[in-house]
Amino acid sequence: MFFFFFGGYADIEPGVRCCDYVEAGFTRGRNGQLKRKYRMVECFEINRKKILIEDWMKLCEERAVENGDTDLLKALTEHAKEQPWLRTEKDRRLYALECLANGAYKSWIERGEFKENGR
């Protein structure tokens, strides 16, 4: 798997978003033979390894708890609710986690667009 360096997000920073096919069971063809079924899933490519987005979200949330960034994550999630292109709660959460891992919120604080905990 990955070698994690605690204290930051550099090792799990989301890389290229890609799609991959995973096996989703078997089905029977017209002639009665078994055929494999596949489904397409979204994933991140990090350090030349593909990790499902749901697994990455869990990993990043655990890292935020370890680093004590839960308040910052809540503030980023509230900021994501203001973005009109994010329709579902999962999209908002993913956006907030990506911003946390990339450090994008730091430039927002400098420009005054984002206030962390009302500071």
Secondary structure, DSSP 4 states (H G I P E B T S, - for coil): -----TTSSGGG---EEEEEEEEEEEEE-TTS-EEEEEEEEEEEEETTEEEEHHHHHHHHHHHHHHHT-HHHHHHHHHHHHT-TT--SHHHHHHHHHHHHHHTTHHHHHHHTS--GGG-
